[in-house]
Amino acid sequence: MTDPRLTKLAKLLVEYSTELKKGETIFLDMIDVPDAMTIELMRAARAVGGIPLVEARHSRVMREVMIGSDEKHAKTVCDVEMARIKKSQAYVAIRGSANASESSDVPSKTMQMYSKTLRPFLNYRVDKTKWVVLRWPSPSMAQAANMSTEAFENFYFDVCTMDYAKMSKAMNPLEKRMKKADKVHLKGPGTDLTFSIKGIGAKKCEGSRNIPDGECFSCPTLKSSNGVIQFNTPTLYAGTKFEGIRLELKEGKITKATCAGGAEKKLNEILDTDPGARYIGEFSLGFNPHIQSPMCDILFDEKIAGSLHYTPGQAYEDVGNGNKSAVHWDMVLIQRPEWGGGEVWFDGELIRKDGLFLAKDLVGLNPNNLK
């Protein structure tokens, strides 16, 4: 018997997130996902007259693909992926893994080469398709969240199938404010950072690109960031866990990057992937009321209630500053009181303090009003 939660999630991804229409092709990119979920997605796509195109991958196999790759191989992989994505109008990726650090021993130079070579595929997928990506719950994710496997699965399906239409409506005033804003000032323990988002625009994320969702993002103008930002959550990138990342910026460029735990060399290797990796490609405010603590999974962590993220690397095409990079690394700062507090200012007005929105038109995004 099929778990009804799978059917509900598949229907949301196909009908709401990607808005699949009759005759459209949807690429289902499944990584370590149970067959039952893949089948429910195929059935949901066919129910609206769509054409499902399926790829089932495994993270251990993908590690082997990357660890032995060279430029010729990576180019061939990119060509094949591009041919397939160009046949698709929609894209759903569900990424599961029993080991979040599976690719941690892939050499940095190999990872950089592989990422750079496949960047055209990623750019096409992001800019030209109706896409949504999400994780699949696993015992390792439950462990990272300090929850039992059963409790985490219940949490996962609750947060992934929440009332995103209600959240979307509450986001409208924030999106409007971000589109009009110029100067942004972030304050908090170890953080004093200014930048401009003038003319960049903004975009609310209400379940149409990421699940779970709950953020509104813009992007600093390319050379406007000045100051320092100290992140207080762990982050996983290229299979390596980083903690205590601190960035110093001058005229938009990361001039100094440090972290705790002895991973500083790898941190700077990633930021040296290409020139764009030391510039910023995104700034966003997170407010999903169900996500309270980090679990080293960015699709959840970047939506934490009372958080923000600030992103070295690639900017989005529609809301961006033109920065290009093989890197897009969302780093999260939680500003609720128990995490040290903090402030977000737009053009001299205090928009959010200690994780709670203050203006009357924005209080609908506070946790008590979204649950």
C-alpha positions in Angstrom: 0.0 0.0 0.0 1.4 3.4 -1.0 2.1 5.9 1.8 -0.5 8.7 1.2 2.2 11.2 2.2 4.2 10.3 -1.0 1.1 10.8 -3.2 0.4 14.2 -1.6 4.0 15.4 -2.0 4.2 14.2 -5.6 1.0 16.0 -6.5 2.3 19.2 -4.9 5.6 19.0 -6.8 4.0 18.4 -10.2 0.9 20.5 -10.0 2.0 23.4 -7.7 5.8 23.7 -7.8 6.4 23.0 -11.5 2.8 23.7 -12.7 3.2 20.9 -15.3 0.9 21.2 -18.3 -0.4 18.6 -20.7 2.2 17.7 -23.3 5.2 19.0 -21.3 8.1 16.8 -20.4 9.3 16.6 -16.8 12.8 15.4 -16.0 12.7 13.4 -12.7 16.3 13.4 -11.3 16.2 10.9 -8.4 19.3 10.4 -6.2 19.0 7.7 -3.5 15.2 7.9 -3.5 12.9 5.0 -2.9 11.3 3.6 -6.0 7.8 4.2 -4.5 8.4 8.0 -4.6 9.7 8.0 -8.1 6.6 6.0 -9.2 4.3 8.4 -7.5 5.9 11.3 -9.3 5.6 9.5 -12.7 1.9 8.9 -12.0 1.3 12.5 -10.9 3.0 13.7 -14.1 0.9 11.4 -16.3 -2.3 12.4 -14.5 -1.9 15.9 -15.9 -0.9 14.7 -19.3 2.8 15.2 -18.8 5.7 13.0 -20.0 8.0 11.8 -17.3 11.7 11.3 -18.1 13.5 9.5 -15.3 17.0 9.2 -14.1 17.8 7.1 -10.9 21.2 7.9 -9.5 23.2 6.8 -6.4 25.6 9.0 -4.4 28.3 6.3 -4.1 28.2 5.8 -7.8 28.3 9.6 -8.4 31.4 9.8 -6.2 33.1 7.3 -8.4 32.0 9.2 -11.5 33.6 12.4 -10.1 36.8 11.0 -8.5 38.0 9.4 -11.8 36.8 12.2 -14.1 38.9 14.3 -16.4 37.9 17.2 -18.7 37.0 14.9 -21.7 34.8 12.8 -19.5 33.1 15.8 -17.8 32.4 17.4 -21.1 30.8 14.2 -22.4 28.6 14.1 -19.2 27.6 17.7 -19.7 26.7 17.1 -23.4 24.5 14.2 -22.5 22.8 16.1 -19.6 22.3 19.2 -21.8 20.6 17.1 -24.6 18.2 15.7 -22.1 17.4 18.9 -20.2 16.7 20.7 -23.5 13.9 18.2 -24.1 12.3 19.1 -20.8 10.1 22.0 -19.7 10.1 21.0 -16.0 12.7 19.5 -13.6 12.3 17.8 -10.2 15.4 16.7 -8.3 15.0 14.7 -5.1 18.4 14.1 -3.4 18.8 11.5 -0.7 21.9 10.1 0.8 22.9 7.8 3.6 26.2 9.7 3.9 26.2 13.5 3.4 30.0 13.4 3.2 30.2 10.8 0.4 32.1 13.1 -1.9 34.4 14.5 0.8 37.5 12.7 -0.6 37.1 13.8 -4.2 40.1 16.0 -4.7 39.3 19.8 -4.7 40.8 20.3 -8.2 38.8 17.5 -9.6 35.6 18.8 -8.0 36.3 22.3 -9.3 36.9 21.0 -12.8 33.8 18.9 -12.8 31.6 21.7 -11.4 33.0 24.2 -14.0 32.5 21.8 -16.9 28.9 21.0 -15.9 27.9 24.6 -15.2 26.2 25.1 -18.5 23.8 22.3 -17.7 23.0 23.8 -14.3 22.6 27.3 -15.8 20.1 26.0 -18.4 18.2 24.0 -15.8 17.9 27.0 -13.5 17.2 29.7 -16.1 15.1 27.8 -18.7 13.0 25.2 -16.9 10.3 25.1 -14.2 12.4 23.4 -11.5 12.1 22.4 -7.9 14.7 20.5 -5.8 14.4 18.9 -2.4 16.0 16.3 -0.1 14.8 12.9 0.8 14.6 12.1 4.5 17.2 9.6 5.8 18.5 8.4 9.2 21.6 10.6 8.6 19.4 13.7 8.2 17.5 12.7 11.3 20.7 12.4 13.2 21.9 15.8 12.0 18.6 17.2 13.2 18.9 15.5 16.6 15.7 13.6 16.0 14.6 10.0 15.7 14.1 8.7 12.2 10.3 8.5 12.7 10.0 12.0 14.2 12.1 13.5 11.4 10.0 11.8 8.7 6.9 13.3 10.3 8.6 16.7 10.5 9.8 16.4 6.8 6.4 15.7 5.4 4.7 18.4 7.5 7.1 21.1 6.4 7.3 20.0 2.8 3.5 20.0 2.3 2.6 23.1 4.5 0.2 25.8 3.2 2.6 27.5 0.8 -0.2 29.5 -0.8 -0.8 31.2 2.6 2.9 31.9 3.0 3.1 33.3 -0.6 0.5 35.9 0.2 2.3 37.0 3.4 5.6 37.4 1.4 4.2 40.0 -1.0 5.0 43.1 1.2 8.6 41.9 1.8 9.2 41.3 -1.8 7.8 44.8 -2.6 10.1 46.4 0.0 13.2 44.5 -1.2 12.5 45.6 -4.8 12.5 49.3 -3.7 15.4 49.1 -1.2 18.9 50.5 -1.8 21.1 50.2 1.3 21.1 47.1 3.5 22.9 47.0 6.9 23.3 43.7 8.8 24.3 43.9 12.5 25.0 41.2 15.1 27.7 39.5 17.1 30.8 39.6 14.8 28.7 41.1 12.0 28.7 44.6 10.6 28.1 44.5 6.9 26.7 47.0 4.4 25.7 46.6 0.7 23.3 47.9 -1.9 20.5 45.9 -3.6 19.4 48.9 -5.7 18.0 48.0 -9.0 18.5 44.2 -8.5 14.9 43.3 -7.7 13.7 40.5 -5.4 11.9 37.2 -5.6 9.7 35.4 -3.1 10.2 31.7 -2.8 6.9 30.1 -1.9 7.4 26.4 -2.8 7.9 26.7 -6.6 11.7 26.2 -6.6 12.7 24.6 -3.3 10.8 22.3 -0.9 10.8 23.2 1.9 10.6 26.9 1.2 10.2 30.2 2.9 12.6 32.9 1.9 12.7 36.1 -0.1 16.0 36.9 -1.9 17.8 39.7 -3.7 21.4 40.2 -4.5 24.1 42.8 -3.5 25.3 44.9 -6.4 28.7 43.5 -7.5 31.1 45.8 -5.7 28.9 47.2 -2.8 29.6 44.8 0.0 31.9 46.2 2.8 32.5 44.9 6.3 32.4 41.6 8.0 29.9 38.8 8.5 30.2 36.0 11.1 28.0 32.9 10.4 26.8 30.9 13.4 25.6 27.7 11.7 27.6 24.8 10.3 27.6 24.4 6.5 28.3 21.4 4.2 29.9 22.1 0.9 31.5 19.5 -1.5 31.2 16.9 1.2 33.1 18.9 3.9 31.6 20.4 7.0 32.6 24.0 7.9 31.9 25.8 11.1 32.4 29.4 12.3 32.9 30.9 8.8 33.9 34.5 8.9 34.1 36.7 5.8 35.7 40.1 5.4 34.7 42.0 2.3 35.9 45.1 0.6 34.3 46.6 -2.5 32.3 43.4 -3.0 35.2 41.0 -2.8 35.9 38.5 0.0 39.4 39.6 1.0 39.7 37.2 4.0 37.9 34.0 4.9 38.5 32.0 8.1 36.7 29.2 9.9 37.0 26.9 12.9 38.0 23.3 13.0 41.0 23.2 10.7 39.1 23.5 7.4 40.4 26.9 6.4 42.6 25.7 3.6 39.7 23.9 1.9 37.4 26.9 2.5 39.8 29.1 0.6 40.4 26.5 -2.1 36.6 26.6 -2.8 36.6 30.4 -2.8 39.5 30.3 -5.3 37.6 28.0 -7.7 37.3 31.0 -10.1 37.3 34.8 -9.7 33.5 35.0 -9.2 33.6 32.7 -6.1 34.9 35.6 -4.0 32.0 37.9 -5.0 28.5 37.6 -3.7 25.6 36.1 -5.7 22.6 36.3 -3.3 21.2 37.8 -0.1 18.1 36.3 1.4 15.8 36.4 4.5 14.5 33.1 5.8 11.2 32.6 7.7 9.8 29.1 7.6 8.1 28.7 11.0 8.6 24.9 11.1 12.4 25.1 10.7 14.1 26.2 13.9 17.6 24.7 14.0 20.3 23.9 11.5 20.9 20.4 10.3 23.7 21.0 7.9 21.4 20.7 4.9 21.1 23.9 3.0 17.6 23.3 1.6 16.3 23.3 5.2 18.9 25.6 6.8 18.4 28.6 4.5 14.7 28.7 5.4 15.2 28.7 9.2 12.9 31.1 11.0 14.7 34.3 11.8 17.7 33.6 9.6 19.4 35.2 6.6 21.9 33.8 4.1 24.6 35.5 2.1 26.1 33.6 -0.8 29.5 33.7 -2.4 29.5 32.8 -6.0 27.0 32.5 -8.9 24.1 35.0 -9.1 20.7 34.1 -10.5 19.9 35.4 -13.9 16.6 37.0 -13.1 17.5 38.5 -9.7 21.3 39.0 -9.8 24.3 41.2 -10.4 25.8 39.3 -13.3 28.4 37.4 -11.2 29.5 34.1 -12.7 31.0 31.2 -10.8 31.0 27.4 -10.5 30.3 28.1 -6.8 27.0 29.0 -5.2 27.4 28.6 -1.4 24.6 29.7 0.8 26.0 30.6 4.3 23.4 31.0 7.1 23.2 33.4 10.0 20.4 32.9 12.5 19.5 36.1 14.3 17.0 34.9 16.9 17.9 35.8 20.6 19.1 32.3 21.5 21.5 32.5 18.6 22.9 35.9 19.6 20.3 38.2 18.0 20.9 40.6 15.2 19.3 43.3 13.1 18.4 43.9 9.4 18.1 47.5 8.2 16.8 48.7 4.9 17.6 52.3 4.0 17.9 53.3 7.7 14.7 51.5 8.8 15.0 48.5 11.2 13.1 45.8 9.3 13.8 42.8 11.5 15.2 42.5 15.0 16.3 39.3 16.7 14.6 37.3 14.0 11.2 39.0 14.1 9.8 41.4 11.6 8.7 44.8 13.0 6.8 46.7 10.4 3.0 46.1 10.3 3.0 45.0 6.7 5.7 42.3 7.5 4.5 40.8 10.8 2.5 38.2 8.8 5.8 36.5 8.2 6.5 35.9 11.9 6.2 32.3 13.0 3.0 32.7 15.0 1.2 34.1 11.9 2.5 31.4 9.4 1.8 28.2 11.4 
